[in-house]
Amino acid sequence: MAYYPQQCDSYFVDCDGDRGRRYRDLLREEERQAKRSVQVAIAEHLSNIDSKEYRSDHLRAMEEMELETLPDVANIDIQTEIQWYMRPYLLDFLIEAHAAFGLLPETLFLTINILDRYCSRRIVYKKHYQLVGCSALLIASKYGDRKDRVPTIRELKGMCCGLYEEDMFTQMEWHVLQTMNWVIGHPSIDNFLQLAVENVQYDPEVEHMANYISEIALFQKDFVSKRPSDMARASLALARCILNRPQEMNTAWAGQFESQTLVALSLELHRPSTILSRKYASAHLSRVSITLADFVASQIALNNAPPTPPAIDTSVNVFEKSGFAKAPVTPDKNGSWPSYNNGCPTPPDTPTNQEHFSKPVPMKTQYPFTPSSVPQKSFNPKVTLPPFSTFAARSCTEVY
């Protein structure tokens, strides 16, 4: 009977040659990965050298640019319809939209800067205030964020509950760009913060706390025209103070903060926005809003506590220090006093039980007498005096 071998289900047959080829491919891939790691390390080293060489020029250019792109608070004050009390409501909306689209932190600061710059140059109606904010968010996300995270006009229209048409977003975006002369770039607080912590050990909690303090300042009118570089240094110093971290040296750029700005920021920490505190209560932002709330509560309790009286130093005599050491002192009765033969004995200072139960000491009976300067004769009981009539008769004879 003839034998017919069964056909194999697979056309790929494992052999020793294939195993050797796979092993060589694996070694080649490991060598390629090692070379890529070396190239990345060399690129980072060269980048650090260049950053140290051009860091001062880069910082100088950013400081010059921030002065050109600062908004004017005085021009915003003369707006006819929009008021400062409307600002927190719009910022809460923009913060929620920024978090919903997952944009970069610097995009939020650039959005607020574009909004304030437009409001300081154009008259804005109250019904278009939210439209200007959405257009600023759209421009900022297109300028510095990833393309896949840039919100669409349809999404912005849905977030505004259909209050504006889609062509209104396009028209407002064009009008904002023309108003700013197409100058969009602005060194934000986040950019200066990254420069300040560039040469120190990475501490995410400090960076998150500094960003949280900086975003709290966005709600206040007093910080609209403040330079982002000053705000970044003051926020970083205040964050390190709250978290009990060491401060930078005064010679470093990050250590040259303004004390007035730092004090003004510390006075606004007790009233953060609810939306903002909820945002920074998440784990990926180190829950810095909870940490800040606990710090503010402890400071308020410390200020409301009654003052502690100063400690009294028992080693120093108060009377000697005040100059009463030479004052006359009341004599003590327990001292030795001269004894007299007449008069009654002086009672003890404080009666005790021992004096009541002790055996009395017999004393010689004495009669008190009144002292006189005329010498007196001793009284003799055996001498007999003449009768009283004799003295009476003698007295009458001398009178008559």
C-alpha positions in Angstrom: 0.0 0.0 0.0 1.4 3.3 -1.0 2.0 6.0 1.7 1.0 9.6 0.9 2.3 12.2 3.3 -0.3 14.7 4.7 -0.1 18.2 3.5 1.0 20.8 6.1 -1.5 23.5 7.0 1.1 26.2 7.0 3.6 27.2 4.3 6.0 28.7 6.8 8.4 26.0 8.1 10.6 26.8 11.0 14.2 25.9 10.4 17.6 26.7 11.9 18.3 29.3 9.2 15.2 31.3 10.2 16.1 31.3 13.9 19.5 32.7 13.1 18.0 35.4 10.9 15.6 36.5 13.7 18.5 36.6 16.2 20.5 38.8 13.9 17.5 41.1 13.4 17.1 41.4 17.1 20.8 42.3 17.6 20.5 44.8 14.8 17.5 46.5 16.4 19.2 46.7 19.8 22.2 48.3 18.2 19.9 50.8 16.4 18.2 51.7 19.7 21.5 52.2 21.4 22.7 54.5 18.6 19.4 56.5 18.8 19.9 56.9 22.6 23.4 58.2 22.1 22.1 60.7 19.5 19.4 61.9 21.8 21.9 62.4 24.6 24.2 64.3 22.4 21.4 66.5 21.2 20.3 67.3 24.8 23.8 68.1 25.7 24.2 70.5 22.8 20.8 72.0 23.5 21.8 72.7 27.1 25.0 74.4 26.0 23.1 76.6 23.5 20.5 77.4 26.1 23.1 78.5 28.6 24.8 80.6 25.9 21.7 82.3 24.6 19.6 82.3 27.8 20.3 85.9 28.6 19.5 87.0 25.1 16.3 85.0 25.1 15.3 86.4 28.4 16.0 90.0 27.3 13.9 89.5 24.1 11.0 88.1 26.2 11.1 91.1 28.6 11.0 93.5 25.7 8.2 91.7 24.0 6.0 91.6 27.2 6.0 95.4 27.4 4.7 95.7 23.8 1.9 93.2 24.4 0.5 94.4 27.8 -3.1 95.5 28.0 -4.1 98.9 29.3 -6.5 98.8 32.3 -7.4 102.5 31.9 -8.9 101.8 28.5 -10.9 98.9 29.8 -12.3 101.0 32.6 -14.0 103.3 30.1 -16.0 100.5 28.5 -19.7 101.4 28.4 -21.3 98.0 28.8 -18.9 95.4 30.1 -17.9 95.8 33.8 -15.3 94.2 36.0 -17.8 92.1 37.8 -18.5 90.2 34.5 -14.9 89.1 34.2 -15.0 86.2 36.7 -18.0 84.6 34.9 -16.3 84.7 31.5 -13.0 83.4 32.9 -14.8 80.5 34.6 -16.3 79.6 31.2 -12.9 79.9 29.5 -11.2 77.7 32.1 -13.8 75.0 31.7 -13.4 75.1 27.9 -9.6 75.0 28.2 -9.8 72.0 30.5 -12.4 70.2 28.3 -10.2 70.5 25.2 -7.0 69.5 27.1 -5.0 72.5 26.0 -1.6 73.6 27.2 -1.3 75.9 30.3 0.3 78.7 28.3 -2.7 78.7 26.0 -5.0 79.9 28.8 -2.7 82.8 29.7 -2.4 83.8 26.0 -6.2 83.6 25.7 -6.7 86.1 28.6 -4.0 88.4 27.1 -5.7 88.5 23.7 -9.0 89.2 25.4 -7.7 92.1 27.5 -5.7 93.6 24.6 -8.8 93.6 22.4 -11.0 95.1 25.2 -8.4 97.9 25.7 -8.6 98.9 22.0 -12.2 98.2 21.0 -15.6 98.9 22.5 -17.2 95.6 23.3 -20.9 95.1 23.9 -22.2 92.9 26.7 -23.9 90.5 24.3 -20.6 89.9 22.4 -18.3 89.5 25.5 -18.5 85.7 25.4 -18.0 85.7 21.7 -14.7 87.7 22.0 -13.5 85.2 24.7 -14.2 82.2 22.5 -12.5 83.8 19.5 -9.4 84.6 21.8 -9.4 80.9 22.8 -9.5 79.8 19.2 -6.7 82.1 18.2 -4.5 81.1 21.1 -5.0 77.3 20.6 -4.1 77.7 16.9 -1.0 79.7 17.7 0.7 77.4 20.3 -1.2 74.2 20.8 -1.4 70.9 18.9 -3.6 70.8 15.8 -5.6 67.8 17.0 -6.6 69.7 20.2 -7.7 72.9 18.5 -11.5 73.3 19.1 -13.7 73.6 16.1 -16.3 76.4 15.6 -19.1 73.8 15.9 -17.8 72.8 19.4 -17.5 76.4 20.5 -21.0 77.1 19.3 -22.3 74.1 21.3 -20.5 75.3 24.4 -22.2 78.7 24.0 -25.6 76.9 23.7 -26.1 78.2 20.2 -26.1 81.8 21.2 -23.9 82.8 18.2 -23.9 81.5 14.6 -20.8 79.9 13.1 -20.1 82.8 10.8 -20.0 85.1 13.8 -17.0 83.2 15.2 -15.2 83.6 11.9 -15.9 87.3 11.7 -14.9 88.0 15.3 -11.7 86.0 14.9 -10.8 88.1 11.9 -11.7 91.4 13.7 -9.5 90.5 16.7 -6.5 89.7 14.5 -6.8 93.0 12.7 -7.2 94.9 15.9 -3.9 93.4 17.2 -2.1 94.0 13.9 -1.6 90.2 13.7 0.8 90.3 16.6 -0.3 87.3 18.6 2.9 86.2 20.4 3.1 87.1 24.0 5.5 85.7 26.7 3.1 84.4 29.3 3.6 83.7 33.0 4.0 80.0 32.2 6.9 80.7 29.8 8.7 82.7 32.5 8.0 80.0 35.1 9.7 77.4 32.9 12.7 79.6 32.6 12.8 80.1 36.4 12.8 76.4 37.2 15.0 75.3 34.4 18.2 74.9 36.4 16.7 73.5 39.6 15.5 70.1 40.6 12.1 69.2 39.2 9.3 69.7 41.8 5.8 69.3 40.2 4.0 70.5 43.3 5.8 73.8 43.3 5.1 74.4 39.6 1.4 73.5 40.0 1.1 75.8 43.0 2.7 78.6 41.1 0.4 78.1 38.2 -2.6 78.0 40.5 -1.6 81.3 42.2 -1.0 82.9 38.7 -4.5 81.8 37.5 -6.0 83.2 40.7 -4.4 86.6 39.8 -6.1 86.5 36.4 -9.5 87.3 38.0 -8.2 90.5 39.7 -8.1 93.9 38.0 -4.9 94.9 39.8 -2.8 92.3 38.0 -4.1 92.8 34.4 -1.3 95.3 33.6 1.4 93.6 35.6 4.4 92.3 33.7 4.3 88.5 33.4 7.9 88.2 34.5 7.2 89.9 37.8 4.0 87.8 38.3 6.0 84.6 37.6 8.7 85.4 40.1 6.3 86.4 42.8 4.1 83.4 42.2 7.0 81.0 42.4 8.4 82.6 45.6 4.9 82.5 47.2 4.4 78.9 46.2 7.8 77.9 47.7 6.9 79.8 50.9 3.5 78.0 51.2 5.1 74.6 50.6 8.1 75.3 52.8 10.6 75.0 50.0 14.0 76.8 49.9 14.0 80.1 48.0 16.3 81.1 45.2 19.3 83.3 45.9 19.0 87.0 45.4 21.6 86.9 42.7 19.5 84.5 40.6 16.8 85.8 38.2 14.0 83.9 40.0 15.0 85.4 43.4 14.6 89.1 42.2 10.9 89.3 42.9 9.0 92.4 44.0 7.8 92.2 47.6 4.8 94.4 46.8 3.6 92.0 44.2 4.1 89.1 46.5 2.1 90.7 49.3 -0.7 91.6 46.9 -0.9 88.0 45.7 -1.0 86.7 49.2 -4.0 88.9 50.0 -6.0 87.2 47.1 -5.5 83.6 48.1 -8.5 83.4 50.4 -11.1 83.8 47.6 -10.2 81.6 44.6 -12.8 80.7 42.0 -14.8 77.6 42.5 -14.2 76.3 39.0 -10.5 77.0 39.4 -10.2 75.3 42.8 -12.0 72.3 41.4 -9.6 72.1 38.5 -6.5 72.1 40.8 -8.0 69.6 43.2 -7.2 66.7 40.8 -4.4 64.3 41.4 -2.4 65.1 38.3 -2.2 68.7 39.5 -0.9 67.6 43.0 -4.2 68.8 44.7 -2.6 72.1 45.3 -6.0 73.8 45.8 -6.6 71.7 48.9 -3.1 72.4 50.2 -3.6 76.1 49.7 -7.0 76.1 51.4 -5.5 74.3 54.5 -2.6 76.8 54.6 -5.0 79.8 54.5 -7.2 78.3 57.2 -4.2 77.8 59.5 -3.1 81.4 58.9 -6.5 82.7 59.7 -6.7 80.6 62.9 -3.3 81.8 63.9 -4.2 85.5 63.5 -7.5 85.1 65.4 -5.8 83.3 68.4 -5.4 85.4 71.6 -2.0 86.8 72.2 0.3 84.6 74.4 1.5 86.5 77.5 5.3 86.8 77.8 7.2 84.3 79.8 8.3 85.4 83.2 12.0 84.9 84.0 12.1 83.6 87.6 15.9 83.9 87.8 15.7 87.7 87.8 14.4 89.5 90.8 11.7 92.0 89.7 12.3 94.3 92.7 16.0 94.4 92.1 15.5 95.2 88.4 12.9 97.9 89.2 15.1 99.7 91.8 13.2 98.8 94.9 16.0 96.7 96.4 16.9 99.5 98.9 13.4 100.1 100.1 12.7 99.7 103.9 11.5 96.2 104.9 8.9 95.4 107.6 10.8 93.8 110.5 10.0 90.2 111.3 8.7 89.3 114.8 10.7 86.2 115.0 13.9 88.1 115.6 15.4 88.7 119.0 13.8 91.7 120.8 14.7 93.2 124.2 12.7 91.9 127.1 11.1 94.2 129.8 10.2 93.4 133.3 6.8 94.9 133.1 3.9 94.5 130.7 2.1 91.6 129.2 3.8 89.1 127.0 3.3 89.5 123.2 1.2 86.6 121.7 2.8 84.4 119.0 2.6 85.3 115.3 0.3 82.6 114.2 -1.4 80.2 116.7 -0.9 76.5 116.1 -2.2 73.4 117.6 1.0 72.7 119.3 0.7 75.9 121.4 -2.7 74.8 122.6 -1.6 71.3 123.7 1.8 72.2 125.0 2.3 72.6 128.8 2.1 76.3 129.9 5.3 77.8 131.3 4.7 79.3 134.8 5.3 83.0 134.9 5.9 85.3 137.8 3.0 87.6 138.7 3.8 91.2 137.9 1.7 94.3 138.1 1.9 96.9 135.4 2.7 100.4 136.5 2.8 103.8 134.7 6.3 105.0 134.2 7.1 108.4 135.7 10.2 110.7 135.9 9.7 111.1 139.7 11.4 108.4 141.6 8.9 106.3 143.5 9.3 104.5 146.7 8.6 100.9 147.0 5.2 100.0 148.5 5.4 98.5 152.1 2.1 96.8 153.1 3.2 96.8 156.8 3.2 100.6 157.2 0.1 102.0 158.9 -1.4 105.2 157.6 -3.1 107.8 159.9 -6.8 108.2 159.7 -8.4 110.4 157.1 -9.8 112.9 159.6 -6.3 114.0 160.6 -5.6 115.0 156.9 -8.9 116.8 156.7 -8.4 118.8 159.9 -4.9 119.8 158.8 -6.1 121.0 155.4 -8.8 123.2 157.0 -6.3 124.8 159.4 -4.0 125.7 156.5 -6.8 127.3 154.5 -8.2 129.5 157.3 
